[in-house]
Amino acid sequence: MNNEMLERVRSGAGFIAALDQSGGSTPKALRLYGIAESEYGNDEQMFDLIHGMRSRMITSPVFNGDRILGAILFEGTMDREIDGRGSADYLWAVKGVVPFLKVDKGLADEADGAQVMKPMPGLDTLLERAVGKGVFGTKMRSVIKLANADGVGAVVAQQFEVGRQILAAGLVPIIEPEVDINSPEKGEAEVLLKAAILAELDRQPADQPVMLKLTIPSVDDFYLDLVQHPSVLRVVALSGGYTREDANARLARNHGMIASFSRALTEGLSAQQSDEEFNAMLDAAIAGIYAASNT
């Protein structure tokens, strides 16, 4: 594990840019960016276009380690280059931004009001490749829709089981049990979730810390005891479908949580913008998210 990256993530100011849309969410991300599905004919062309969008963001002069702590990459981005360097290497060596990798393969069907992750049979091989490319950590997402103790328990148990496999490979896992912002039982689900996470954390050695990526809670500062837990490196927040303005306002009321926004970061960016317009829009987005993360 890279100790310089570790210290940067532990104590640095800023937020984590989530640039990890994968197969299912890429057409929507491109559509919001102003590229219609009629403009590409197959997956290869689609992934070339999304890599172009991500590269444009990452190489922008406003995207750097001054305000951005880390960036989460999709596997296809990790395997590609930016300005002639591997994407993870470019992020750290050129921009001072810590690289993470999305490792999950999507969600299983809903059971007990939750969706665990699909099996990841090739995970060890992927982790080995990520280490070789200079990646610091990983991210994997599950979803909780109802306040069902069995569903929440299954999500948290799986996340920590896989998280320990990731730690054993020398990477830091971002554990992401998202609570659906539209859940009719969001607050109750968060009570169950926090209890389940704390039970796992109390078995987790402080010298093997994990990161947590959580939906911004219904009760302000509800996750403060997770933020302060010795086995937690950092608690980051997902935007979860909130607009950027709304997500920033909610995040600012939760002290110690920092953003890890995806759609809320790219909101307003367009393939049709000139570089000057694109950089100005991205700069404003970064400034707002950075400010909300520093509370």
C-alpha positions as protocol buffer text, in pm:
chain_id: "A"
residue {
  index: 1
  type: MET
  ca { x: 0 y: 0 z: 0 }
}
residue {
  index: 2
  type: ASN
  ca { x: 129 y: 344 z: -91 }
}
residue {
  index: 3
  type: ASN
  ca { x: 178 y: 532 z: 239 }
}
residue {
  index: 4
  type: GLU
  ca { x: 179 y: 872 z: 69 }
}
residue {
  index: 5
  type: MET
  ca { x: -162 y: 797 z: -83 }
}
residue {
  index: 6
  type: LEU
  ca { x: -283 y: 661 z: 252 }
}
residue {
  index: 7
  type: GLU
  ca { x: -195 y: 982 z: 436 }
}
residue {
  index: 8
  type: ARG
  ca { x: -345 y: 1193 z: 159 }
}
residue {
  index: 9
  type: VAL
  ca { x: -678 y: 1008 z: 184 }
}
residue {
  index: 10
  type: ARG
  ca { x: -673 y: 1005 z: 566 }
}
residue {
  index: 11
  type: SER
  ca { x: -606 y: 1374 z: 624 }
}
residue {
  index: 12
  type: GLY
  ca { x: -628 y: 1563 z: 294 }
}
residue {
  index: 13
  type: ALA
  ca { x: -894 y: 1823 z: 214 }
}
residue {
  index: 14
  type: GLY
  ca { x: -1115 y: 1764 z: -85 }
}
residue {
  index: 15
  type: PHE
  ca { x: -1350 y: 1500 z: -224 }
}
residue {
  index: 16
  type: ILE
  ca { x: -1352 y: 1189 z: -441 }
}
residue {
  index: 17
  type: ALA
  ca { x: -1468 y: 1214 z: -803 }
}
residue {
  index: 18
  type: ALA
  ca { x: -1672 y: 909 z: -903 }
}
residue {
  index: 19
  type: LEU
  ca { x: -1593 y: 851 z: -1272 }
}
residue {
  index: 20
  type: ASP
  ca { x: -1695 y: 485 z: -1274 }
}
residue {
  index: 21
  type: GLN
  ca { x: -2013 y: 455 z: -1481 }
}
residue {
  index: 22
  type: SER
  ca { x: -2002 y: 108 z: -1637 }
}
residue {
  index: 23
  type: GLY
  ca { x: -2195 y: -72 z: -1910 }
}
residue {
  index: 24
  type: GLY
  ca { x: -2547 y: -20 z: -1777 }
}
residue {
  index: 25
  type: SER
  ca { x: -2515 y: 346 z: -1683 }
}
residue {
  index: 26
  type: THR
  ca { x: -2288 y: 463 z: -1967 }
}
residue {
  index: 27
  type: PRO
  ca { x: -2560 y: 544 z: -2227 }
}
residue {
  index: 28
  type: LYS
  ca { x: -2737 y: 769 z: -1973 }
}
residue {
  index: 29
  type: ALA
  ca { x: -2408 y: 938 z: -1876 }
}
residue {
  index: 30
  type: LEU
  ca { x: -2331 y: 1003 z: -2243 }
}
residue {
  index: 31
  type: ARG
  ca { x: -2685 y: 1129 z: -2310 }
}
residue {
  index: 32
  type: LEU
  ca { x: -2654 y: 1381 z: -2024 }
}
residue {
  index: 33
  type: TYR
  ca { x: -2318 y: 1483 z: -2175 }
}
residue {
  index: 34
  type: GLY
  ca { x: -2489 y: 1556 z: -2508 }
}
residue {
  index: 35
  type: ILE
  ca { x: -2401 y: 1238 z: -2702 }
}
residue {
  index: 36
  type: ALA
  ca { x: -2706 y: 1046 z: -2829 }
}
residue {
  index: 37
  type: GLU
  ca { x: -2716 y: 667 z: -2863 }
}
residue {
  index: 38
  type: SER
  ca { x: -2745 y: 713 z: -3241 }
}
residue {
  index: 39
  type: GLU
  ca { x: -2387 y: 848 z: -3241 }
}
residue {
  index: 40
  type: TYR
  ca { x: -2229 y: 510 z: -3162 }
}
residue {
  index: 41
  type: GLY
  ca { x: -2294 y: 165 z: -3302 }
}
residue {
  index: 42
  type: ASN
  ca { x: -2149 y: -74 z: -3046 }
}
residue {
  index: 43
  type: ASP
  ca { x: -2004 y: -105 z: -2694 }
}
residue {
  index: 44
  type: GLU
  ca { x: -1650 y: -40 z: -2811 }
}
residue {
  index: 45
  type: GLN
  ca { x: -1747 y: 296 z: -2964 }
}
residue {
  index: 46
  type: MET
  ca { x: -1956 y: 377 z: -2656 }
}
residue {
  index: 47
  type: PHE
  ca { x: -1663 y: 313 z: -2421 }
}
residue {
  index: 48
  type: ASP
  ca { x: -1431 y: 517 z: -2646 }
}
residue {
  index: 49
  type: LEU
  ca { x: -1672 y: 810 z: -2611 }
}
residue {
  index: 50
  type: ILE
  ca { x: -1706 y: 781 z: -2233 }
}
residue {
  index: 51
  type: HIS
  ca { x: -1326 y: 755 z: -2203 }
}
residue {
  index: 52
  type: GLY
  ca { x: -1305 y: 1075 z: -2406 }
}
residue {
  index: 53
  type: MET
  ca { x: -1541 y: 1246 z: -2162 }
}
residue {
  index: 54
  type: ARG
  ca { x: -1349 y: 1122 z: -1857 }
}
residue {
  index: 55
  type: SER
  ca { x: -1014 y: 1214 z: -2012 }
}
residue {
  index: 56
  type: ARG
  ca { x: -1145 y: 1563 z: -2086 }
}
residue {
  index: 57
  type: MET
  ca { x: -1242 y: 1602 z: -1719 }
}
residue {
  index: 58
  type: ILE
  ca { x: -920 y: 1456 z: -1578 }
}
residue {
  index: 59
  type: THR
  ca { x: -687 y: 1654 z: -1808 }
}
residue {
  index: 60
  type: SER
  ca { x: -875 y: 1981 z: -1743 }
}
residue {
  index: 61
  type: PRO
  ca { x: -654 y: 2235 z: -1562 }
}
residue {
  index: 62
  type: VAL
  ca { x: -922 y: 2268 z: -1290 }
}
residue {
  index: 63
  type: PHE
  ca { x: -911 y: 1893 z: -1207 }
}
residue {
  index: 64
  type: ASN
  ca { x: -620 y: 1836 z: -969 }
}
residue {
  index: 65
  type: GLY
  ca { x: -518 y: 1735 z: -618 }
}
residue {
  index: 66
  type: ASP
  ca { x: -576 y: 2082 z: -475 }
}
residue {
  index: 67
  type: ARG
  ca { x: -948 y: 2005 z: -439 }
}
residue {
  index: 68
  type: ILE
  ca { x: -986 y: 1645 z: -551 }
}
residue {
  index: 69
  type: LEU
  ca { x: -849 y: 1374 z: -320 }
}
residue {
  index: 70
  type: GLY
  ca { x: -926 y: 1073 z: -534 }
}
residue {
  index: 71
  type: ALA
  ca { x: -1105 y: 944 z: -842 }
}
residue {
  index: 72
  type: ILE
  ca { x: -1293 y: 616 z: -886 }
}
residue {
  index: 73
  type: LEU
  ca { x: -1233 y: 451 z: -1224 }
}
residue {
  index: 74
  type: PHE
  ca { x: -1424 y: 189 z: -1419 }
}
residue {
  index: 75
  type: GLU
  ca { x: -1212 y: -114 z: -1516 }
}
residue {
  index: 76
  type: GLY
  ca { x: -1214 y: -7 z: -1882 }
}
residue {
  index: 77
  type: THR
  ca { x: -1072 y: 333 z: -1783 }
}
residue {
  index: 78
  type: MET
  ca { x: -797 y: 175 z: -1573 }
}
residue {
  index: 79
  type: ASP
  ca { x: -694 y: -32 z: -1875 }
}
residue {
  index: 80
  type: ARG
  ca { x: -675 y: 272 z: -2104 }
}
residue {
  index: 81
  type: GLU
  ca { x: -431 y: 562 z: -2123 }
}
residue {
  index: 82
  type: ILE
  ca { x: -457 y: 936 z: -2068 }
}
residue {
  index: 83
  type: ASP
  ca { x: -192 y: 1141 z: -2248 }
}
residue {
  index: 84
  type: GLY
  ca { x: 21 y: 831 z: -2304 }
}
residue {
  index: 85
  type: ARG
  ca { x: 20 y: 707 z: -1942 }
}
residue {
  index: 86
  type: GLY
  ca { x: -199 y: 448 z: -1771 }
}
residue {
  index: 87
  type: SER
  ca { x: -507 y: 626 z: -1630 }
}
residue {
  index: 88
  type: ALA
  ca { x: -425 y: 548 z: -1264 }
}
residue {
  index: 89
  type: ASP
  ca { x: -61 y: 650 z: -1311 }
}
residue {
  index: 90
  type: TYR
  ca { x: -168 y: 975 z: -1480 }
}
residue {
  index: 91
  type: LEU
  ca { x: -406 y: 1060 z: -1195 }
}
residue {
  index: 92
  type: TRP
  ca { x: -141 y: 1020 z: -925 }
}
residue {
  index: 93
  type: ALA
  ca { x: 182 y: 1119 z: -1102 }
}
residue {
  index: 94
  type: VAL
  ca { x: 47 y: 1415 z: -1299 }
}
residue {
  index: 95
  type: LYS
  ca { x: -255 y: 1534 z: -1100 }
}
residue {
  index: 96
  type: GLY
  ca { x: -182 y: 1423 z: -742 }
}
residue {
  index: 97
  type: VAL
  ca { x: -520 y: 1245 z: -730 }
}
residue {
  index: 98
  type: VAL
  ca { x: -545 y: 901 z: -562 }
}
residue {
  index: 99
  type: PRO
  ca { x: -683 y: 632 z: -798 }
}
residue {
  index: 100
  type: PHE
  ca { x: -959 y: 387 z: -697 }
}
residue {
  index: 101
  type: LEU
  ca { x: -1123 y: 112 z: -904 }
}
residue {
  index: 102
  type: LYS
  ca { x: -1488 y: 1 z: -917 }
}
residue {
  index: 103
  type: VAL
  ca { x: -1476 y: -379 z: -879 }
}
residue {
  index: 104
  type: ASP
  ca { x: -1836 y: -498 z: -846 }
}
residue {
  index: 105
  type: LYS
  ca { x: -2020 y: -665 z: -1134 }
}
residue {
  index: 106
  type: GLY
  ca { x: -2358 y: -509 z: -1061 }
}
residue {
  index: 107
  type: LEU
  ca { x: -2651 y: -598 z: -838 }
}
residue {
  index: 108
  type: ALA
  ca { x: -2832 y: -926 z: -776 }
}
residue {
  index: 109
  type: ASP
  ca { x: -3213 y: -936 z: -779 }
}
residue {
  index: 110
  type: GLU
  ca { x: -3388 y: -778 z: -483 }
}
residue {
  index: 111
  type: ALA
  ca { x: -3445 y: -994 z: -175 }
}
residue {
  index: 112
  type: ASP
  ca { x: -3558 y: -881 z: 171 }
}
residue {
  index: 113
  type: GLY
  ca { x: -3575 y: -520 z: 52 }
}
residue {
  index: 114
  type: ALA
  ca { x: -3213 y: -511 z: -62 }
}
residue {
  index: 115
  type: GLN
  ca { x: -2981 y: -598 z: -349 }
}
residue {
  index: 116
  type: VAL
  ca { x: -2649 y: -762 z: -271 }
}
residue {
  index: 117
  type: MET
  ca { x: -2370 y: -770 z: -529 }
}
residue {
  index: 118
  type: LYS
  ca { x: -2351 y: -1032 z: -803 }
}
residue {
  index: 119
  type: PRO
  ca { x: -2070 y: -1288 z: -759 }
}
residue {
  index: 120
  type: MET
  ca { x: -1719 y: -1168 z: -856 }
}
residue {
  index: 121
  type: PRO
  ca { x: -1533 y: -1485 z: -956 }
}
residue {
  index: 122
  type: GLY
  ca { x: -1241 y: -1301 z: -1116 }
}
residue {
  index: 123
  type: LEU
  ca { x: -1188 y: -1058 z: -830 }
}
residue {
  index: 124
  type: ASP
  ca { x: -843 y: -1175 z: -717 }
}
residue {
  index: 125
  type: THR
  ca { x: -707 y: -1141 z: -1072 }
}
residue {
  index: 126
  type: LEU
  ca { x: -860 y: -795 z: -1108 }
}
residue {
  index: 127
  type: LEU
  ca { x: -713 y: -683 z: -774 }
}
residue {
  index: 128
  type: GLU
  ca { x: -370 y: -807 z: -877 }
}
residue {
  index: 129
  type: ARG
  ca { x: -392 y: -609 z: -1202 }
}
residue {
  index: 130
  type: ALA
  ca { x: -507 y: -299 z: -1011 }
}
residue {
  index: 131
  type: VAL
  ca { x: -209 y: -319 z: -775 }
}
residue {
  index: 132
  type: GLY
  ca { x: 21 y: -349 z: -1076 }
}
residue {
  index: 133
  type: LYS
  ca { x: -129 y: -35 z: -1230 }
}
residue {
  index: 134
  type: GLY
  ca { x: -80 y: 174 z: -916 }
}
residue {
  index: 135
  type: VAL
  ca { x: -439 y: 175 z: -788 }
}
residue {
  index: 136
  type: PHE
  ca { x: -482 y: 254 z: -415 }
}
residue {
  index: 137
  type: GLY
  ca { x: -831 y: 127 z: -338 }
}
residue {
  index: 138
  type: THR
  ca { x: -1157 y: -14 z: -470 }
}
residue {
  index: 139
  type: LYS
  ca { x: -1529 y: 57 z: -463 }
}
residue {
  index: 140
  type: MET
  ca { x: -1827 y: -178 z: -469 }
}
residue {
  index: 141
  type: ARG
  ca { x: -2197 y: -97 z: -441 }
}
residue {
  index: 142
  type: SER
  ca { x: -2501 y: -268 z: -293 }
}
residue {
  index: 143
  type: VAL
  ca { x: -2847 y: -113 z: -250 }
}
residue {
  index: 144
  type: ILE
  ca { x: -3088 y: -109 z: 46 }
}
residue {
  index: 145
  type: LYS
  ca { x: -3450 y: -21 z: -31 }
}
residue {
  index: 146
  type: LEU
  ca { x: -3638 y: -112 z: 287 }
}
residue {
  index: 147
  type: ALA
  ca { x: -3573 y: -125 z: 663 }
}
residue {
  index: 148
  type: ASN
  ca { x: -3549 y: -505 z: 665 }
}
residue {
  index: 149
  type: ALA
  ca { x: -3291 y: -639 z: 911 }
}
residue {
  index: 150
  type: ASP
  ca { x: -3224 y: -952 z: 701 }
}
residue {
  index: 151
  type: GLY
  ca { x: -3166 y: -752 z: 383 }
}
residue {
  index: 152
  type: VAL
  ca { x: -2946 y: -493 z: 553 }
}
residue {
  index: 153
  type: GLY
  ca { x: -2753 y: -767 z: 731 }
}
residue {
  index: 154
  type: ALA
  ca { x: -2690 y: -956 z: 406 }
}
residue {
  index: 155
  type: VAL
  ca { x: -2561 y: -642 z: 233 }
}
residue {
  index: 156
  type: VAL
  ca { x: -2323 y: -546 z: 515 }
}
residue {
  index: 157
  type: ALA
  ca { x: -2194 y: -901 z: 570 }
}
residue {
  index: 158
  type: GLN
  ca { x: -2112 y: -940 z: 199 }
}
residue {
  index: 159
  type: GLN
  ca { x: -1953 y: -595 z: 175 }
}
residue {
  index: 160
  type: PHE
  ca { x: -1717 y: -661 z: 466 }
}
residue {
  index: 161
  type: GLU
  ca { x: -1638 y: -1018 z: 355 }
}
residue {
  index: 162
  type: VAL
  ca { x: -1531 y: -893 z: 11 }
}
residue {
  index: 163
  type: GLY
  ca { x: -1369 y: -588 z: 173 }
}
residue {
  index: 164
  type: ARG
  ca { x: -1137 y: -815 z: 372 }
}
residue {
  index: 165
  type: GLN
  ca { x: -1044 y: -1000 z: 52 }
}
residue {
  index: 166
  type: ILE
  ca { x: -954 y: -661 z: -99 }
}
residue {
  index: 167
  type: LEU
  ca { x: -746 y: -562 z: 206 }
}
residue {
  index: 168
  type: ALA
  ca { x: -559 y: -893 z: 180 }
}
residue {
  index: 169
  type: ALA
  ca { x: -462 y: -797 z: -178 }
}
residue {
  index: 170
  type: GLY
  ca { x: -307 y: -473 z: -49 }
}
residue {
  index: 171
  type: LEU
  ca { x: -584 y: -233 z: -147 }
}
residue {
  index: 172
  type: VAL
  ca { x: -824 y: -22 z: 61 }
}
residue {
  index: 173
  type: PRO
  ca { x: -1194 y: -103 z: 1 }
}
residue {
  index: 174
  type: ILE
  ca { x: -1465 y: 162 z: -22 }
}
residue {
  index: 175
  type: ILE
  ca { x: -1765 y: -24 z: 120 }
}
residue {
  index: 176
  type: GLU
  ca { x: -2083 y: 119 z: -38 }
}
residue {
  index: 177
  type: PRO
  ca { x: -2419 y: 0 z: 102 }
}
residue {
  index: 178
  type: GLU
  ca { x: -2634 y: 268 z: -64 }
}
residue {
  index: 179
  type: VAL
  ca { x: -2973 y: 344 z: 90 }
}
residue {
  index: 180
  type: ASP
  ca { x: -3215 y: 441 z: -187 }
}
residue {
  index: 181
  type: ILE
  ca { x: -3302 y: 811 z: -140 }
}
residue {
  index: 182
  type: ASN
  ca { x: -3660 y: 731 z: -247 }
}
residue {
  index: 183
  type: SER
  ca { x: -3709 y: 458 z: 12 }
}
residue {
  index: 184
  type: PRO
  ca { x: -4026 y: 508 z: 219 }
}
residue {
  index: 185
  type: GLU
  ca { x: -3822 y: 372 z: 513 }
}
residue {
  index: 186
  type: LYS
  ca { x: -3495 y: 558 z: 452 }
}
residue {
  index: 187
  type: GLY
  ca { x: -3440 y: 679 z: 809 }
}
residue {
  index: 188
  type: GLU
  ca { x: -3527 y: 342 z: 963 }
}
residue {
  index: 189
  type: ALA
  ca { x: -3302 y: 162 z: 714 }
}
residue {
  index: 190
  type: GLU
  ca { x: -3014 y: 392 z: 814 }
}
residue {
  index: 191
  type: VAL
  ca { x: -3057 y: 300 z: 1182 }
}
residue {
  index: 192
  type: LEU
  ca { x: -3026 y: -70 z: 1093 }
}
residue {
  index: 193
  type: LEU
  ca { x: -2736 y: -2 z: 857 }
}
residue {
  index: 194
  type: LYS
  ca { x: -2530 y: 194 z: 1109 }
}
residue {
  index: 195
  type: ALA
  ca { x: -2572 y: -78 z: 1374 }
}
residue {
  index: 196
  type: ALA
  ca { x: -2466 y: -350 z: 1128 }
}
residue {
  index: 197
  type: ILE
  ca { x: -2162 y: -149 z: 1011 }
}
residue {
  index: 198
  type: LEU
  ca { x: -2052 y: -73 z: 1369 }
}
residue {
  index: 199
  type: ALA
  ca { x: -2071 y: -445 z: 1457 }
}
residue {
  index: 200
  type: GLU
  ca { x: -1837 y: -524 z: 1164 }
}
residue {
  index: 201
  type: LEU
  ca { x: -1605 y: -231 z: 1239 }
}
residue {
  index: 202
  type: ASP
  ca { x: -1558 y: -347 z: 1597 }
}
residue {
  index: 203
  type: ARG
  ca { x: -1404 y: -666 z: 1453 }
}
residue {
  index: 204
  type: GLN
  ca { x: -1189 y: -473 z: 1208 }
}
residue {
  index: 205
  type: PRO
  ca { x: -827 y: -394 z: 1310 }
}
residue {
  index: 206
  type: ALA
  ca { x: -741 y: -23 z: 1306 }
}
residue {
  index: 207
  type: ASP
  ca { x: -428 y: -98 z: 1101 }
}
residue {
  index: 208
  type: GLN
  ca { x: -653 y: -248 z: 828 }
}
residue {
  index: 209
  type: PRO
  ca { x: -896 y: 42 z: 783 }
}
residue {
  index: 210
  type: VAL
  ca { x: -1184 y: 54 z: 537 }
}
residue {
  index: 211
  type: MET
  ca { x: -1361 y: 348 z: 376 }
}
residue {
  index: 212
  type: LEU
  ca { x: -1739 y: 386 z: 374 }
}
residue {
  index: 213
  type: LYS
  ca { x: -1950 y: 536 z: 96 }
}
residue {
  index: 214
  type: LEU
  ca { x: -2297 y: 614 z: 227 }
}
residue {
  index: 215
  type: THR
  ca { x: -2614 y: 792 z: 123 }
}
residue {
  index: 216
  type: ILE
  ca { x: -2639 y: 1133 z: 292 }
}
residue {
  index: 217
  type: PRO
  ca { x: -2844 y: 1046 z: 604 }
}
residue {
  index: 218
  type: SER
  ca { x: -3192 y: 1173 z: 689 }
}
residue {
  index: 219
  type: VAL
  ca { x: -3066 y: 1289 z: 1031 }
}
residue {
  index: 220
  type: ASP
  ca { x: -2774 y: 1535 z: 1016 }
}
residue {
  index: 221
  type: ASP
  ca { x: -2445 y: 1399 z: 1157 }
}
residue {
  index: 222
  type: PHE
  ca { x: -2604 y: 1055 z: 1201 }
}
residue {
  index: 223
  type: TYR
  ca { x: -2282 y: 888 z: 1083 }
}
residue {
  index: 224
  type: LEU
  ca { x: -2044 y: 1092 z: 1301 }
}
residue {
  index: 225
  type: ASP
  ca { x: -1951 y: 786 z: 1508 }
}
residue {
  index: 226
  type: LEU
  ca { x: -1852 y: 609 z: 1184 }
}
residue {
  index: 227
  type: VAL
  ca { x: -1645 y: 912 z: 1078 }
}
residue {
  index: 228
  type: GLN
  ca { x: -1461 y: 897 z: 1413 }
}
residue {
  index: 229
  type: HIS
  ca { x: -1419 y: 516 z: 1426 }
}
residue {
  index: 230
  type: PRO
  ca { x: -1050 y: 410 z: 1441 }
}
residue {
  index: 231
  type: SER
  ca { x: -1107 y: 142 z: 1174 }
}
residue {
  index: 232
  type: VAL
  ca { x: -1252 y: 390 z: 922 }
}
residue {
  index: 233
  type: LEU
  ca { x: -1011 y: 576 z: 696 }
}
residue {
  index: 234
  type: ARG
  ca { x: -1275 y: 813 z: 553 }
}
residue {
  index: 235
  type: VAL
  ca { x: -1653 y: 836 z: 514 }
}
residue {
  index: 236
  type: VAL
  ca { x: -1765 y: 960 z: 173 }
}
residue {
  index: 237
  type: ALA
  ca { x: -2114 y: 1046 z: 52 }
}
residue {
  index: 238
  type: LEU
  ca { x: -2288 y: 948 z: -268 }
}
residue {
  index: 239
  type: SER
  ca { x: -2522 y: 1194 z: -439 }
}
residue {
  index: 240
  type: GLY
  ca { x: -2780 y: 920 z: -498 }
}
residue {
  index: 241
  type: GLY
  ca { x: -2994 y: 1110 z: -749 }
}
residue {
  index: 242
  type: TYR
  ca { x: -3012 y: 1440 z: -561 }
}
residue {
  index: 243
  type: THR
  ca { x: -2930 y: 1746 z: -773 }
}
residue {
  index: 244
  type: ARG
  ca { x: -2584 y: 1888 z: -709 }
}
residue {
  index: 245
  type: GLU
  ca { x: -2729 y: 2187 z: -525 }
}
residue {
  index: 246
  type: ASP
  ca { x: -2940 y: 1965 z: -299 }
}
residue {
  index: 247
  type: ALA
  ca { x: -2660 y: 1711 z: -244 }
}
residue {
  index: 248
  type: ASN
  ca { x: -2414 y: 1987 z: -151 }
}
residue {
  index: 249
  type: ALA
  ca { x: -2659 y: 2146 z: 95 }
}
residue {
  index: 250
  type: ARG
  ca { x: -2728 y: 1811 z: 264 }
}
residue {
  index: 251
  type: LEU
  ca { x: -2362 y: 1713 z: 272 }
}
residue {
  index: 252
  type: ALA
  ca { x: -2255 y: 2043 z: 430 }
}
residue {
  index: 253
  type: ARG
  ca { x: -2473 y: 1960 z: 732 }
}
residue {
  index: 254
  type: ASN
  ca { x: -2287 y: 1630 z: 791 }
}
residue {
  index: 255
  type: HIS
  ca { x: -1951 y: 1709 z: 949 }
}
residue {
  index: 256
  type: GLY
  ca { x: -1656 y: 1492 z: 852 }
}
residue {
  index: 257
  type: MET
  ca { x: -1829 y: 1335 z: 549 }
}
residue {
  index: 258
  type: ILE
  ca { x: -1683 y: 1426 z: 210 }
}
residue {
  index: 259
  type: ALA
  ca { x: -1840 y: 1391 z: -133 }
}
residue {
  index: 260
  type: SER
  ca { x: -1792 y: 1107 z: -375 }
}
residue {
  index: 261
  type: PHE
  ca { x: -2031 y: 1234 z: -640 }
}
residue {
  index: 262
  type: SER
  ca { x: -2080 y: 1093 z: -990 }
}
residue {
  index: 263
  type: ARG
  ca { x: -2377 y: 1241 z: -1174 }
}
residue {
  index: 264
  type: ALA
  ca { x: -2379 y: 1551 z: -950 }
}
residue {
  index: 265
  type: LEU
  ca { x: -2018 y: 1621 z: -1052 }
}
residue {
  index: 266
  type: THR
  ca { x: -2082 y: 1597 z: -1427 }
}
residue {
  index: 267
  type: GLU
  ca { x: -2414 y: 1788 z: -1415 }
}
residue {
  index: 268
  type: GLY
  ca { x: -2408 y: 2061 z: -1679 }
}
residue {
  index: 269
  type: LEU
  ca { x: -2104 y: 1934 z: -1871 }
}
residue {
  index: 270
  type: SER
  ca { x: -2153 y: 1888 z: -2245 }
}
residue {
  index: 271
  type: ALA
  ca { x: -1957 y: 1754 z: -2540 }
}
residue {
  index: 272
  type: GLN
  ca { x: -2071 y: 2063 z: -2733 }
}
residue {
  index: 273
  type: GLN
  ca { x: -1904 y: 2310 z: -2492 }
}
residue {
  index: 274
  type: SER
  ca { x: -1579 y: 2478 z: -2587 }
}
residue {
  index: 275
  type: ASP
  ca { x: -1287 y: 2393 z: -2360 }
}
residue {
  index: 276
  type: GLU
  ca { x: -1327 y: 2732 z: -2195 }
}
residue {
  index: 277
  type: GLU
  ca { x: -1697 y: 2672 z: -2123 }
}
residue {
  index: 278
  type: PHE
  ca { x: -1635 y: 2311 z: -2015 }
}
residue {
  index: 279
  type: ASN
  ca { x: -1354 y: 2407 z: -1776 }
}
residue {
  index: 280
  type: ALA
  ca { x: -1558 y: 2694 z: -1627 }
}
residue {
  index: 281
  type: MET
  ca { x: -1856 y: 2463 z: -1565 }
}
residue {
  index: 282
  type: LEU
  ca { x: -1632 y: 2191 z: -1417 }
}
residue {
  index: 283
  type: ASP
  ca { x: -1451 y: 2446 z: -1200 }
}
residue {
  index: 284
  type: ALA
  ca { x: -1780 y: 2571 z: -1055 }
}
residue {
  index: 285
  type: ALA
  ca { x: -1895 y: 2214 z: -987 }
}
residue {
  index: 286
  type: ILE
  ca { x: -1566 y: 2125 z: -815 }
}
residue {
  index: 287
  type: ALA
  ca { x: -1574 y: 2444 z: -607 }
}
residue {
  index: 288
  type: GLY
  ca { x: -1925 y: 2378 z: -478 }
}
residue {
  index: 289
  type: ILE
  ca { x: -1861 y: 2012 z: -395 }
}
residue {
  index: 290
  type: TYR
  ca { x: -1525 y: 2097 z: -232 }
}
residue {
  index: 291
  type: ALA
  ca { x: -1689 y: 2358 z: -9 }
}
residue {
  index: 292
  type: ALA
  ca { x: -1966 y: 2116 z: 96 }
}
residue {
  index: 293
  type: SER
  ca { x: -1702 y: 1851 z: 176 }
}
residue {
  index: 294
  type: ASN
  ca { x: -1503 y: 2081 z: 406 }
}
residue {
  index: 295
  type: THR
  ca { x: -1747 y: 2099 z: 696 }
}
